[in-house]
């Protein structure tokens, strides 16, 4: 019988438990996957803590890769033995095996191994829509990327650099600064010892940047607005330091008719054609060598408590994956 991580009440990492689960045959539009690797993402901690409430009891995790074991009667796109991956949808990826809607899956090219796919899908698709759709980066643009040494941050830095942009990133220490620079970040600001607003203004000769990608939230939101040029776009796509407090929308006009958006991957991939196009572009960037996906931390899935503890303590860099046990 397969196992999974479940939790019955919101709270810290300790609320998660490793349990046996029953798994039915896939419904007519579902696929059963033997999951070989599961992505670890900050949104998992938001679900667990209750910041993004879920009906309880619940599973966790929104990203994984594995091999198709069985398909529902109406599924024609996949068959047993296919290598697939997914990101988004209902939480529950922290499992050895799982039934998922076929429409949420993408087939994996041979050039992408399963662990890389699990580290790539959510973060890489997020980077794709941020850089190509939320704000379409052009050669010569200068961008500010917070958490530049994180999983999404490293992909953003590399992809933006490949598009011809100058990348300014914020990081927590010198080691993370070196990692960000090695992945395309032109200016790595250590925010614990430098004022990132002052540094951005210095780098841009007082002009500011046209777009800020901010996954940190509460601690960086006001400063991010101060880094924007007139008509600039503030992209708030995460809350690693906590949610942004209530905000006076008139502040956008005072700072130069700024724009503010809070995008989600689900909205950008709601149409399957968009999902497949985005995944294809992402896989192409990896195949070309423009994106290097480095898994910096690997945990057993049953050790999800430790993984969440280290993630929230900012002791991780780049991408992390959880490795399920093989079901009996």
Secondary structure as a PSIPRED ss2 file (coil, helix, strand):
# PSIPRED VFORMAT (PSIPRED V4.0)

   1 X C   1.000  0.000  0.000
   2 X C   1.000  0.000  0.000
   3 X E   0.000  0.000  1.000
   4 X E   0.000  0.000  1.000
   5 X E   0.000  0.000  1.000
   6 X E   0.000  0.000  1.000
   7 X E   0.000  0.000  1.000
   8 X C   1.000  0.000  0.000
   9 X C   1.000  0.000  0.000
  10 X C   1.000  0.000  0.000
  11 X C   1.000  0.000  0.000
  12 X C   1.000  0.000  0.000
  13 X H   0.000  1.000  0.000
  14 X H   0.000  1.000  0.000
  15 X H   0.000  1.000  0.000
  16 X E   0.000  0.000  1.000
  17 X E   0.000  0.000  1.000
  18 X E   0.000  0.000  1.000
  19 X E   0.000  0.000  1.000
  20 X E   0.000  0.000  1.000
  21 X C   1.000  0.000  0.000
  22 X C   1.000  0.000  0.000
  23 X C   1.000  0.000  0.000
  24 X C   1.000  0.000  0.000
  25 X C   1.000  0.000  0.000
  26 X C   1.000  0.000  0.000
  27 X C   1.000  0.000  0.000
  28 X C   1.000  0.000  0.000
  29 X C   1.000  0.000  0.000
  30 X E   0.000  0.000  1.000
  31 X E   0.000  0.000  1.000
  32 X E   0.000  0.000  1.000
  33 X E   0.000  0.000  1.000
  34 X E   0.000  0.000  1.000
  35 X E   0.000  0.000  1.000
  36 X E   0.000  0.000  1.000
  37 X E   0.000  0.000  1.000
  38 X E   0.000  0.000  1.000
  39 X E   0.000  0.000  1.000
  40 X C   1.000  0.000  0.000
  41 X C   1.000  0.000  0.000
  42 X H   0.000  1.000  0.000
  43 X H   0.000  1.000  0.000
  44 X H   0.000  1.000  0.000
  45 X H   0.000  1.000  0.000
  46 X H   0.000  1.000  0.000
  47 X H   0.000  1.000  0.000
  48 X H   0.000  1.000  0.000
  49 X H   0.000  1.000  0.000
  50 X C   1.000  0.000  0.000
  51 X C   1.000  0.000  0.000
  52 X C   1.000  0.000  0.000
  53 X C   1.000  0.000  0.000
  54 X C   1.000  0.000  0.000
  55 X C   1.000  0.000  0.000
  56 X C   1.000  0.000  0.000
  57 X C   1.000  0.000  0.000
  58 X E   0.000  0.000  1.000
  59 X E   0.000  0.000  1.000
  60 X C   1.000  0.000  0.000
  61 X C   1.000  0.000  0.000
  62 X C   1.000  0.000  0.000
  63 X E   0.000  0.000  1.000
  64 X E   0.000  0.000  1.000
  65 X E   0.000  0.000  1.000
  66 X E   0.000  0.000  1.000
  67 X E   0.000  0.000  1.000
  68 X E   0.000  0.000  1.000
  69 X E   0.000  0.000  1.000
  70 X E   0.000  0.000  1.000
  71 X E   0.000  0.000  1.000
  72 X C   1.000  0.000  0.000
  73 X C   1.000  0.000  0.000
  74 X C   1.000  0.000  0.000
  75 X C   1.000  0.000  0.000
  76 X C   1.000  0.000  0.000
  77 X C   1.000  0.000  0.000
  78 X C   1.000  0.000  0.000
  79 X C   1.000  0.000  0.000
  80 X C   1.000  0.000  0.000
  81 X C   1.000  0.000  0.000
  82 X C   1.000  0.000  0.000
  83 X E   0.000  0.000  1.000
  84 X E   0.000  0.000  1.000
  85 X E   0.000  0.000  1.000
  86 X E   0.000  0.000  1.000
  87 X E   0.000  0.000  1.000
  88 X C   1.000  0.000  0.000
  89 X C   1.000  0.000  0.000
  90 X C   1.000  0.000  0.000
  91 X C   1.000  0.000  0.000
  92 X C   1.000  0.000  0.000
  93 X C   1.000  0.000  0.000
  94 X C   1.000  0.000  0.000
  95 X E   0.000  0.000  1.000
  96 X C   1.000  0.000  0.000
  97 X E   0.000  0.000  1.000
  98 X E   0.000  0.000  1.000
  99 X E   0.000  0.000  1.000
 100 X E   0.000  0.000  1.000
 101 X E   0.000  0.000  1.000
 102 X H   0.000  1.000  0.000
 103 X H   0.000  1.000  0.000
 104 X H   0.000  1.000  0.000
 105 X C   1.000  0.000  0.000
 106 X E   0.000  0.000  1.000
 107 X E   0.000  0.000  1.000
 108 X C   1.000  0.000  0.000
 109 X C   1.000  0.000  0.000
 110 X C   1.000  0.000  0.000
 111 X C   1.000  0.000  0.000
 112 X C   1.000  0.000  0.000
 113 X C   1.000  0.000  0.000
 114 X H   0.000  1.000  0.000
 115 X H   0.000  1.000  0.000
 116 X H   0.000  1.000  0.000
 117 X H   0.000  1.000  0.000
 118 X H   0.000  1.000  0.000
 119 X H   0.000  1.000  0.000
 120 X H   0.000  1.000  0.000
 121 X H   0.000  1.000  0.000
 122 X H   0.000  1.000  0.000
 123 X H   0.000  1.000  0.000
 124 X H   0.000  1.000  0.000
 125 X H   0.000  1.000  0.000
 126 X H   0.000  1.000  0.000
 127 X H   0.000  1.000  0.000
 128 X H   0.000  1.000  0.000
 129 X H   0.000  1.000  0.000
 130 X H   0.000  1.000  0.000
 131 X H   0.000  1.000  0.000
 132 X H   0.000  1.000  0.000
 133 X H   0.000  1.000  0.000
 134 X H   0.000  1.000  0.000
 135 X C   1.000  0.000  0.000
 136 X C   1.000  0.000  0.000
 137 X C   1.000  0.000  0.000
 138 X C   1.000  0.000  0.000
 139 X C   1.000  0.000  0.000
 140 X C   1.000  0.000  0.000
 141 X C   1.000  0.000  0.000
 142 X E   0.000  0.000  1.000
 143 X E   0.000  0.000  1.000
 144 X E   0.000  0.000  1.000
 145 X E   0.000  0.000  1.000
 146 X C   1.000  0.000  0.000
 147 X C   1.000  0.000  0.000
 148 X C   1.000  0.000  0.000
 149 X C   1.000  0.000  0.000
 150 X E   0.000  0.000  1.000
 151 X H   0.000  1.000  0.000
 152 X H   0.000  1.000  0.000
 153 X H   0.000  1.000  0.000
 154 X H   0.000  1.000  0.000
 155 X H   0.000  1.000  0.000
 156 X H   0.000  1.000  0.000
 157 X H   0.000  1.000  0.000
 158 X H   0.000  1.000  0.000
 159 X H   0.000  1.000  0.000
 160 X H   0.000  1.000  0.000
 161 X H   0.000  1.000  0.000
 162 X H   0.000  1.000  0.000
 163 X C   1.000  0.000  0.000
 164 X C   1.000  0.000  0.000
 165 X C   1.000  0.000  0.000
 166 X E   0.000  0.000  1.000
 167 X E   0.000  0.000  1.000
 168 X E   0.000  0.000  1.000
 169 X E   0.000  0.000  1.000
 170 X E   0.000  0.000  1.000
 171 X E   0.000  0.000  1.000
 172 X C   1.000  0.000  0.000
 173 X C   1.000  0.000  0.000
 174 X H   0.000  1.000  0.000
 175 X H   0.000  1.000  0.000
 176 X H   0.000  1.000  0.000
 177 X H   0.000  1.000  0.000
 178 X H   0.000  1.000  0.000
 179 X H   0.000  1.000  0.000
 180 X H   0.000  1.000  0.000
 181 X H   0.000  1.000  0.000
 182 X H   0.000  1.000  0.000
 183 X C   1.000  0.000  0.000
 184 X C   1.000  0.000  0.000
 185 X C   1.000  0.000  0.000
 186 X C   1.000  0.000  0.000
 187 X E   0.000  0.000  1.000
 188 X E   0.000  0.000  1.000
 189 X E   0.000  0.000  1.000
 190 X E   0.000  0.000  1.000
 191 X C   1.000  0.000  0.000
 192 X C   1.000  0.000  0.000
 193 X C   1.000  0.000  0.000
 194 X C   1.000  0.000  0.000
 195 X C   1.000  0.000  0.000
 196 X H   0.000  1.000  0.000
 197 X H   0.000  1.000  0.000
 198 X H   0.000  1.000  0.000
 199 X H   0.000  1.000  0.000
 200 X H   0.000  1.000  0.000
 201 X H   0.000  1.000  0.000
 202 X H   0.000  1.000  0.000
 203 X H   0.000  1.000  0.000
 204 X C   1.000  0.000  0.000
 205 X C   1.000  0.000  0.000
 206 X C   1.000  0.000  0.000
 207 X C   1.000  0.000  0.000
 208 X C   1.000  0.000  0.000
 209 X E   0.000  0.000  1.000
 210 X E   0.000  0.000  1.000
 211 X E   0.000  0.000  1.000
 212 X E   0.000  0.000  1.000
 213 X E   0.000  0.000  1.000
 214 X E   0.000  0.000  1.000
 215 X C   1.000  0.000  0.000
 216 X C   1.000  0.000  0.000
 217 X C   1.000  0.000  0.000
 218 X C   1.000  0.000  0.000
 219 X C   1.000  0.000  0.000
 220 X C   1.000  0.000  0.000
 221 X H   0.000  1.000  0.000
 222 X H   0.000  1.000  0.000
 223 X H   0.000  1.000  0.000
 224 X H   0.000  1.000  0.000
 225 X H   0.000  1.000  0.000
 226 X H   0.000  1.000  0.000
 227 X C   1.000  0.000  0.000
 228 X E   0.000  0.000  1.000
 229 X E   0.000  0.000  1.000
 230 X E   0.000  0.000  1.000
 231 X E   0.000  0.000  1.000
 232 X E   0.000  0.000  1.000
 233 X E   0.000  0.000  1.000
 234 X E   0.000  0.000  1.000
 235 X E   0.000  0.000  1.000
 236 X E   0.000  0.000  1.000
 237 X C   1.000  0.000  0.000
 238 X C   1.000  0.000  0.000
 239 X C   1.000  0.000  0.000
 240 X C   1.000  0.000  0.000
 241 X C   1.000  0.000  0.000
 242 X C   1.000  0.000  0.000
 243 X C   1.000  0.000  0.000
 244 X C   1.000  0.000  0.000
 245 X C   1.000  0.000  0.000
 246 X C   1.000  0.000  0.000
 247 X C   1.000  0.000  0.000
 248 X C   1.000  0.000  0.000
 249 X C   1.000  0.000  0.000
 250 X H   0.000  1.000  0.000
 251 X H   0.000  1.000  0.000
 252 X H   0.000  1.000  0.000
 253 X H   0.000  1.000  0.000
 254 X H   0.000  1.000  0.000
 255 X C   1.000  0.000  0.000
 256 X C   1.000  0.000  0.000
 257 X C   1.000  0.000  0.000
 258 X C   1.000  0.000  0.000
 259 X E   0.000  0.000  1.000
 260 X E   0.000  0.000  1.000
 261 X E   0.000  0.000  1.000
 262 X C   1.000  0.000  0.000
 263 X C   1.000  0.000  0.000
 264 X C   1.000  0.000  0.000
 265 X H   0.000  1.000  0.000
 266 X H   0.000  1.000  0.000
 267 X H   0.000  1.000  0.000
 268 X H   0.000  1.000  0.000
 269 X C   1.000  0.000  0.000
 270 X C   1.000  0.000  0.000
 271 X C   1.000  0.000  0.000
 272 X H   0.000  1.000  0.000
 273 X H   0.000  1.000  0.000
 274 X H   0.000  1.000  0.000
 275 X H   0.000  1.000  0.000
 276 X H   0.000  1.000  0.000
 277 X H   0.000  1.000  0.000
 278 X H   0.000  1.000  0.000
 279 X H   0.000  1.000  0.000
 280 X H   0.000  1.000  0.000
 281 X H   0.000  1.000  0.000
 282 X H   0.000  1.000  0.000
 283 X H   0.000  1.000  0.000
 284 X H   0.000  1.000  0.000
 285 X H   0.000  1.000  0.000
 286 X H   0.000  1.000  0.000
 287 X H   0.000  1.000  0.000
 288 X H   0.000  1.000  0.000
 289 X C   1.000  0.000  0.000
 290 X C   1.000  0.000  0.000
 291 X C   1.000  0.000  0.000
 292 X C   1.000  0.000  0.000
 293 X C   1.000  0.000  0.000
 294 X C   1.000  0.000  0.000
 295 X E   0.000  0.000  1.000
 296 X E   0.000  0.000  1.000
 297 X E   0.000  0.000  1.000
 298 X E   0.000  0.000  1.000
 299 X E   0.000  0.000  1.000
 300 X E   0.000  0.000  1.000
 301 X H   0.000  1.000  0.000
 302 X H   0.000  1.000  0.000
 303 X H   0.000  1.000  0.000
 304 X H   0.000  1.000  0.000
 305 X H   0.000  1.000  0.000
 306 X H   0.000  1.000  0.000
 307 X H   0.000  1.000  0.000
 308 X H   0.000  1.000  0.000
 309 X H   0.000  1.000  0.000
 310 X H   0.000  1.000  0.000
 311 X H   0.000  1.000  0.000
 312 X H   0.000  1.000  0.000
 313 X C   1.000  0.000  0.000
 314 X C   1.000  0.000  0.000
 315 X C   1.000  0.000  0.000
 316 X C   1.000  0.000  0.000
 317 X C   1.000  0.000  0.000
 318 X E   0.000  0.000  1.000
 319 X E   0.000  0.000  1.000
 320 X E   0.000  0.000  1.000
 321 X E   0.000  0.000  1.000
 322 X E   0.000  0.000  1.000
 323 X E   0.000  0.000  1.000
 324 X C   1.000  0.000  0.000
 325 X C   1.000  0.000  0.000
 326 X C   1.000  0.000  0.000
 327 X C   1.000  0.000  0.000
 328 X C   1.000  0.000  0.000
